[in-house]
Amino acid sequence: MRTHARRMTLGAFSALAATALFTAPAHATVFNQGISVQSEAHIARDGSITLSGTYHCEAASPSGAVQIKATLIQDGTRLSIGAGGVVCDGAEHEWVADSPLSGGVHPGAARAVAELQEIHFSGGLLPRGIDTVALDDKAVQVVEHP
C-alpha cells in the first residue's frame, strides 16, 4: 500500500513539473512579427532626419504595448528615434521615424537598425521590461531630401 501511494505522489509531481515546463509564460511576446528599414535615410535642409520601413505583428500580450525604435549610426554618432503608433493586426504597415535634430549626421554611408519592441508593464505606468521581438540591421545611404 505504501509503494502505491509513493508512485501516485511521484506521478502527480511529474505531471505538475511537465505542465510548468511546457506552458507559455504569462508575459509572452507577440508572435508572427517582422520589421524592415529602407536602404535610404533622408536628411532635410533643416538637418532633420527621416528613417522609414515596414512592419507586421499580431496582438501583443495583455500586459504589454508595442513600439518601434529606429537608430541611425554614422561616424561615431548614434541617433535613436521613436516612430508613431503601432497597429498589431497581422497586416503589413509602413512606419516613419522623424528627428528634428541631425546630431552630426551627414549625407553618405551609415548603418540603420529598426527594432519592433514589446514593452511589459507591471500594473502601473512604469515599464517592467522591454523585449526586441523583431530587428533589421543594415547598411544605408543618408541622402539629401528637399
CORRA-V581835 format. One record per backbone hydrogen bond with DSSP energy under -1.0 kcal/mol. NH is the residue of the N-H (numbers start at 1). CO is the residue of the C=O. If there is no record, write none. Layout:
nh:NH co:CO
nh:NH co:CO
//
This chain:
nh:5 co:1
nh:6 co:2
nh:7 co:3
nh:8 co:4
nh:9 co:5
nh:10 co:6
nh:11 co:7
nh:12 co:8
nh:13 co:9
nh:14 co:10
nh:15 co:11
nh:16 co:12
nh:17 co:13
nh:18 co:14
nh:19 co:15
nh:20 co:16
nh:21 co:17
nh:22 co:18
nh:28 co:25
nh:34 co:56
nh:36 co:54
nh:38 co:52
nh:41 co:141
nh:42 co:50
nh:43 co:143
nh:44 co:48
nh:47 co:44
nh:49 co:99
nh:50 co:42
nh:51 co:97
nh:53 co:95
nh:55 co:93
nh:56 co:34
nh:58 co:31
nh:64 co:61
nh:65 co:119
nh:67 co:117
nh:69 co:115
nh:70 co:81
nh:71 co:113
nh:72 co:79
nh:73 co:111
nh:74 co:77
nh:77 co:74
nh:79 co:72
nh:81 co:70
nh:83 co:68
nh:90 co:57
nh:93 co:55
nh:95 co:53
nh:97 co:51
nh:99 co:49
nh:105 co:102
nh:108 co:142
nh:110 co:140
nh:111 co:73
nh:112 co:138
nh:113 co:71
nh:114 co:136
nh:115 co:69
nh:116 co:134
nh:117 co:67
nh:118 co:131
nh:119 co:65
nh:120 co:129
nh:121 co:63
nh:122 co:126
nh:128 co:120
nh:129 co:120
nh:131 co:118
nh:133 co:116
nh:134 co:116
nh:136 co:114
nh:138 co:112
nh:140 co:110
nh:141 co:39
nh:142 co:108
nh:143 co:41
nh:145 co:43
//
